Amino acid sequence: AILRPGQQAQIKDDRHMISVLEHIDTAKAVAWKNGYFRFDNTDLPTLMRQLSRWYDVTVSYQGNNMQEYEAAYAFVGQIERKANLSVVLKLLELGGVRFRIDDKSLIVMP
């Protein structure tokens, strides 16, 4: 497939097909290359997966209802990837998210 500006290729699960996505958010697609995490109505579990990979921490959630975390938060904006984890967590706390850090574990609290 030949991609034009504003398109993105996606490999299907079976790895035998490539589909072309039209009209993607190019700023979001290249934010990582420019040194940013970019969020556009991103739920908390998705955001925490990105932070977990980047800062090499294990994320867990206090409580039993993961849907509560998915529904309660939607984040918009961008954060520099070179920012310290403590700075990122302080920004998220402004949105009402609470955390506890235990060595290399980050516990999200209701």
N, C-alpha and C positions, 0 to 999 in steps of 0.2 A: 504494500500500500504506500502511496505517496501522500504525505501530509502537507497541507497548506496552512498558513498562519491561522491560528484560532482553532486548530483541530488537535486531537490527541488520539493516539493508538491505545487500544486495550486488548490484552491477550485474554481469551476466554479460558475458563477453568480446564477444559480438556487440552489446552495448549496447541490445538491444531487450527484455530481460527483467530484472526485479528479483526477487530471491528474499529471503525473510525468514529470518534465522538465529535460532534459538531458544536460550535459555540461554547467552548469551555471557558472557565474563568482563568485566563492566562496568568494573571497576577498571583492567584492562588497556586497554580501549577508550578511556577518558577520561584516562589517565595523561598523555598529551601536553598536554591542556588544563590540567592541574594542574601542569605544569612538570616532568614526570618521564619518563625512559626506564624502562619496566617490562619485565622479562624473566621468562618462565616456561618454563624448560627450552629457552631460545633457543640455537640453535647459533651458533658463532662467526661464520660468514659473514653471517648475518642481523643479528646484533648490530653487526658492522662496517659494514654498509650503512646502518644507522640513524646511527651515529656519523659516517660519511662525509658524509651529507647535513647533519647538524646542525652539524658543525665545519668543513665545506667543505674536506675533505682527500680525497686519492685514496688508496685502500687497495689494496695488492697483497700477494700471498702468496709467500714464498720456498718453493721446492720445487714439485714437479709434481703432487702428489696432494691435490686439494681435499677429497676424501672423508675424508682423514686429519684435516683441520681440522674438518669437520662432525661426525665421530664422537668426537673427542677432548674436546670441550667442550660443556657445557650450562649456561647461566647462569640463575640465579634471583635476583630482587631488583629494586631500582629505584635509579636514580641521578638526582639533580637535573640538569635540562638546563642550569642556569646554572653548573654546575661546570666548571672549566677542563679542557681535554682532558688535560693532564698528570695531574690528579687521577684522572680516569676510567681512564687507562692504568695508573696505580699500583694501582688496585683490581683491574683485570683481571690484572695481573702476579701478584697474590696468588693467583689461580687457576691460575697456571702459564703464562700467555700471555706471549710475549716480542715486543717491538717495536723497531723502529728508525725514527727520524723523520729525513726528509731534505726540508727545506723544507716544501712542502705535501703531501708523500707520507708515508704511514704504511705501513711494511713489516712484515707479521706474519711472525715466524720460528718454525720448528719447535722 
